[in-house]
Amino acid sequence: MFAARQNAKVRFIAVTHEDLNIQVTVAAKDAPIHSIADLKGKRVGYVRTTTAHYFLAKQLEEAGLAFGDIEAINLTPSDGYSAFASGKLDAWAIYGYNGQLAIAKQGARLLKTGVGYLSGNFPIYANPKAADDPLRHAAVTDLLLRIQRAYAFANKNFRVYAEAQVAETHLPLQDILDQFARRSDDFSLAGVSPDVPDTHQKVADTFLKLGVLDARTEVGKFWDTSFNDAIAAGAARLARS
């Protein structure tokens, strides 16, 4: 969105669909918080201009609250975890393994996940020169299909994938396996369906309302559907295998 706001030379060419249950709003174990409405007046950590910022805003809106009704504290994921673990936050909106760690290690209580608030469309973007050049377009297509096959492999062989994650993150294997068992959906890579720019625009409009963007940004023109046929063919081959 920020690239679009600056009219940057960028194209959004595909989306990945990932687990929205790892996008969480959690409360400290001893905090008197049992719903999003209870966040009023509380110290709530989040990561500005990210999915956490967006889904927290939508959850607050649903509960009849706004960011001005909480003590919103912008922290990086690592700083947020330290603050949450030391009792400096009453609640935390976060994504990825940090939420799992907060629940497993700090006794955090789950209030909400990203399901129902996030589209699940995480964009892959490319330089327009690569998208417009036939040879580089073919190379990018090959990369997208490799990612698509990798996701399919991970879904069917998650323990192998999880063990590779452990080698990189040093997180407990069982935590990663548990997280996958609770996933909102399988991992996948997909083309640009008509709803994708629409959901992207909703995020941009929300960030304008929150003061993150300084003017309305039309994101639809940055989406490129020229990879769709190859991605759809790849998905069909995987379905037959």
C-alpha positions, 0 to 999 in steps of 0.5 A, spaced: 500 500 500 505 504 501 508 503 495 502 504 491 501 511 495 508 513 492 506 510 485 512 506 486 514 501 480 511 495 483 506 489 481 502 485 485 502 478 481 500 473 486 497 471 493 499 466 498 494 463 503 497 462 510 494 460 517 490 466 519 490 462 526 497 465 528 494 472 527 492 473 534 490 478 540 492 475 546 491 477 554 496 477 559 494 471 564 492 475 570 489 481 566 481 482 567 480 481 560 476 476 557 473 480 550 475 485 546 471 490 549 475 489 555 481 492 552 478 499 553 483 503 557 488 497 557 495 497 554 495 493 548 501 492 544 501 491 536 506 492 530 504 499 526 502 498 519 502 491 519 496 485 519 496 486 526 494 493 526 489 492 521 486 486 525 486 489 531 483 496 528 477 491 526 476 487 532 476 494 536 471 497 531 466 491 532 466 491 539 464 499 539 471 501 540 477 505 537 484 506 537 483 512 542 480 508 547 486 503 548 493 505 550 496 502 543 503 501 544 507 500 537 513 495 538 517 490 534 515 483 535 521 481 539 520 488 543 513 486 544 514 479 546 519 482 552 514 487 554 508 482 554 513 477 558 515 482 563 508 484 564 508 491 561 502 489 556 495 487 558 494 485 551 498 484 545 496 483 537 501 479 534 502 474 528 507 468 527 510 464 532 510 470 537 503 469 539 504 461 540 510 463 544 506 468 548 500 462 549 505 456 551 510 460 555 507 466 558 500 463 559 497 468 555 489 467 553 487 467 546 481 473 545 481 473 537 484 470 531 485 473 524 480 469 521 474 473 519 478 480 519 484 478 514 482 476 507 488 471 507 491 474 501 498 475 502 501 479 496 507 477 492 510 482 488 515 483 482 518 489 478 514 491 472 520 490 468 520 483 470 513 482 469 513 485 462 519 482 459 518 475 456 524 471 459 523 474 466 516 473 466 517 465 464 523 465 470 518 468 475 512 464 473 517 458 474 519 461 481 511 461 483 510 454 481 516 452 485 513 456 491 506 453 489 509 445 489 513 447 496 506 449 499 503 442 497 509 438 499 509 442 506 501 440 507 502 433 506 509 432 509 508 438 515 513 434 520 519 435 515 517 442 514 517 443 521 523 440 522 526 445 517 523 450 521 526 448 528 533 448 525 532 456 523 527 458 529 530 454 534 522 453 537 520 447 540 518 442 534 511 440 538 509 448 538 510 448 530 506 442 529 500 444 534 500 450 530 499 447 524 494 442 527 490 448 529 491 452 522 485 456 519 487 453 512 492 449 508 498 453 505 497 455 498 499 460 492 494 462 488 493 467 482 489 474 482 482 473 483 477 479 482 476 479 490 483 480 491 484 487 489 477 489 493 480 486 499 486 490 498 483 496 497 479 495 504 485 495 508 488 501 504 481 505 506 482 502 513 489 505 514 487 512 511 482 512 516 487 510 522 491 516 519 497 511 517 496 513 509 495 521 508 491 520 502 486 515 498 490 510 495 487 506 489 491 499 489 487 495 483 491 498 478 498 495 481 495 488 480 497 483 474 493 477 472 498 475 467 501 469 471 494 467 473 493 461 467 500 458 469 498 458 476 491 455 475 495 450 471 499 448 476 494 447 481 490 443 477 497 438 476 497 438 483 490 436 484 491 430 480 498 428 483 
